[in-house]
């Protein structure tokens, strides 16, 4: 059903991130990354942050990581970000 749903969304030119509640990830330089449309926080630490989304987990690694901004719709991770990994 997921593949069929994606084909319908593409045929109708609907925004996938809205229909499937997919995460929107924006890097603001090398120190801030914002995720909109997340589900939950899985792990919070100064060297690793894991965030659950409808499309899998997003894992940040680095140093001095903090959650700079948190609302029910978006999170901003700030610090010396070394990597961003997508885990399905």
Backbone bond lengths (Angstrom), bond angles and torsions (degrees), N, CA, C in turn:
res aa  C-N    CA-C-N  psi(-1)  N-CA   C-N-CA  omega(-1)  CA-C   N-CA-C  phi
1 X - - - 1.459 - - 1.522 110.86 -
2 X 1.305 117.55 -34.57 1.464 120.88 -177.93 1.527 110.73 -62.93
3 X 1.363 118.30 -43.72 1.463 121.10 179.04 1.524 111.06 -64.64
4 X 1.320 115.61 -43.32 1.460 120.24 179.80 1.531 110.08 -63.39
5 X 1.327 116.29 -42.03 1.463 121.16 178.00 1.517 111.68 -61.27
6 X 1.319 116.61 -40.93 1.471 120.39 179.08 1.534 110.62 -64.65
7 X 1.323 116.80 -40.64 1.466 119.52 179.13 1.525 111.38 -64.18
8 X 1.324 117.02 -39.80 1.469 120.96 178.41 1.528 110.24 -64.20
9 X 1.333 116.12 -45.15 1.471 120.86 179.38 1.526 110.41 -60.38
10 X 1.334 116.86 -43.53 1.461 120.36 179.35 1.527 111.23 -65.69
11 X 1.339 117.02 -41.92 1.471 120.60 -179.79 1.529 111.16 -63.24
12 X 1.333 116.23 -36.63 1.465 120.49 -179.71 1.532 112.88 -87.58
13 X 1.348 115.79 -1.53 1.458 122.99 -179.78 1.535 112.53 56.05
14 X 1.343 115.11 41.58 1.460 121.02 176.41 1.531 109.02 -88.04
15 X 1.323 118.43 150.54 1.476 119.63 178.68 1.540 110.79 -71.08
16 X 1.344 116.50 118.16 1.469 122.11 -177.60 1.522 112.30 -58.86
17 X 1.339 116.70 -39.75 1.459 119.61 -176.57 1.527 111.89 -63.46
18 X 1.315 117.37 -29.05 1.462 120.96 179.12 1.527 110.73 -81.74
19 X 1.321 117.30 -47.62 1.468 121.70 -177.17 1.527 111.57 -64.56
20 X 1.339 117.15 -43.81 1.466 121.11 -176.34 1.523 113.41 -100.61
21 X 1.331 118.11 4.93 1.466 123.36 -178.64 1.534 111.68 55.40
22 X 1.347 115.85 40.43 1.460 121.47 -179.42 1.524 110.74 -74.31
23 X 1.330 116.65 151.27 1.461 119.01 -179.80 1.521 111.75 -71.85
24 X 1.316 115.01 144.98 1.458 122.07 172.15 1.527 105.26 -111.95
25 X 1.331 116.13 119.73 1.454 121.40 -174.79 1.527 108.66 -114.86
26 X 1.334 115.38 125.13 1.465 121.15 -179.39 1.522 109.52 -124.86
27 X 1.329 115.82 124.37 1.462 120.55 175.49 1.519 108.50 -92.82
28 X 1.306 115.13 127.93 1.455 121.46 177.56 1.520 106.91 -109.01
29 X 1.312 116.89 80.74 1.454 121.55 -172.97 1.526 109.26 75.84
30 X 1.316 116.21 -156.32 1.466 121.30 -179.03 1.521 112.10 -97.99
31 X 1.327 117.85 4.07 1.459 119.88 -173.96 1.519 115.03 -117.55
32 X 1.322 119.29 -15.66 1.464 121.83 -179.73 1.522 110.13 -132.68
33 X 1.318 116.25 132.22 1.464 121.78 174.20 1.517 107.77 -131.81
34 X 1.320 115.28 129.40 1.460 121.56 -178.53 1.532 109.59 -110.61
35 X 1.339 116.55 134.82 1.464 122.11 176.08 1.523 108.14 -120.33
36 X 1.323 115.36 122.76 1.455 121.96 174.17 1.524 107.62 -105.62
37 X 1.305 118.42 146.99 1.480 124.87 -177.92 1.525 111.71 70.84
38 X 1.309 117.45 53.44 1.466 120.44 174.97 1.531 109.21 -100.09
39 X 1.335 115.71 161.97 1.466 120.29 178.35 1.523 112.13 -97.03
40 X 1.348 116.41 -51.79 1.463 119.22 -176.70 1.522 110.87 -160.45
41 X 1.324 114.85 162.28 1.464 122.07 172.42 1.516 107.86 -88.40
42 X 1.311 117.47 127.75 1.459 121.39 -179.01 1.532 111.53 -98.82
43 X 1.334 116.14 -36.56 1.468 120.93 -176.58 1.527 108.40 -153.10
44 X 1.327 115.33 135.32 1.463 120.60 178.85 1.525 108.12 -130.62
45 X 1.318 116.39 119.62 1.451 121.19 177.18 1.517 109.28 -151.73
46 X 1.324 116.45 170.82 1.463 119.82 -178.68 1.525 112.77 -75.67
47 X 1.363 116.82 -14.57 1.465 120.27 179.40 1.524 113.25 -119.03
48 X 1.324 117.44 -6.91 1.470 120.16 -179.16 1.531 110.03 -155.37
49 X 1.338 115.86 134.22 1.465 122.42 175.75 1.525 106.74 -132.20
50 X 1.337 117.16 127.29 1.476 122.36 176.78 1.517 109.05 -115.87
51 X 1.326 115.32 130.34 1.461 121.35 -178.89 1.523 108.37 -125.76
52 X 1.335 116.07 130.62 1.461 121.73 179.33 1.529 109.37 -89.26
53 X 1.347 116.20 134.53 1.457 121.60 177.52 1.522 108.73 -130.29
54 X 1.313 117.50 174.01 1.463 121.93 178.38 1.525 111.59 -66.61
55 X 1.328 117.58 -16.58 1.467 121.93 -178.04 1.527 112.38 -109.86
56 X 1.320 118.46 15.26 1.460 122.83 -179.09 1.521 110.60 119.43
57 X 1.325 115.33 -164.22 1.461 120.62 -178.75 1.529 110.69 -101.80
58 X 1.317 115.28 148.65 1.456 122.48 172.51 1.527 105.92 -115.27
59 X 1.336 116.31 124.00 1.460 121.70 -176.04 1.530 108.91 -116.53
60 X 1.330 115.61 123.52 1.454 122.29 176.71 1.521 108.02 -104.25
61 X 1.323 117.14 134.72 1.459 120.85 172.60 1.523 107.89 -126.30
62 X 1.318 115.28 149.41 1.455 120.90 -179.28 1.513 110.95 166.78
63 X 1.313 115.60 -149.55 1.462 121.83 -179.67 1.520 109.15 -132.27
64 X 1.307 115.30 148.16 1.470 122.34 177.51 1.530 112.41 55.38
65 X 1.337 116.13 37.60 1.465 119.90 -179.57 1.529 110.06 -74.43
66 X 1.317 114.99 137.45 1.466 121.65 175.87 1.523 108.40 -139.79
67 X 1.323 115.57 159.52 1.454 120.98 172.13 1.521 106.22 -91.86
68 X 1.295 116.14 105.75 1.462 122.07 -174.31 1.525 111.70 -78.94
69 X 1.326 115.93 -34.95 1.461 121.20 -175.20 1.528 107.57 -146.82
70 X 1.342 117.43 127.35 1.466 121.13 179.56 1.524 108.98 -137.07
71 X 1.334 115.38 124.58 1.462 121.67 171.27 1.522 106.61 -132.37
72 X 1.317 117.19 -179.69 1.463 120.08 178.90 1.528 112.01 -69.69
73 X 1.322 117.88 -14.68 1.462 121.43 -178.15 1.521 114.30 -111.44
74 X 1.342 117.84 -25.38 1.465 118.94 -175.41 1.524 112.42 -145.10
75 X 1.343 113.62 156.22 1.465 122.59 177.87 1.522 107.45 -135.45
76 X 1.326 116.54 140.09 1.464 120.87 171.90 1.519 108.28 -118.30
77 X 1.330 115.43 121.78 1.463 122.59 176.31 1.520 106.52 -97.98
78 X 1.329 116.19 131.87 1.459 121.30 -177.29 1.523 109.28 -128.71
79 X 1.318 116.17 152.19 1.460 122.05 178.63 1.510 110.72 139.86
80 X 1.315 116.44 -164.39 1.468 121.78 177.37 1.529 107.83 -85.88
81 X 1.319 117.65 87.43 1.467 123.05 -175.16 1.522 109.20 -82.44
82 X 1.346 115.72 119.34 1.463 121.46 178.84 1.525 111.87 -90.93
83 X 1.344 116.28 -38.86 1.468 118.62 -177.56 1.524 111.45 -152.78
84 X 1.332 113.68 155.82 1.452 122.91 173.65 1.516 106.40 -127.49
85 X 1.324 116.42 121.34 1.473 121.43 -176.64 1.530 109.46 -118.82
86 X 1.333 115.20 139.55 1.455 121.60 176.97 1.526 108.38 -106.70
87 X 1.336 116.85 122.29 1.466 121.93 -176.99 1.520 107.69 -119.24
88 X 1.322 116.67 124.32 1.477 120.65 179.30 1.490 110.06 -105.73
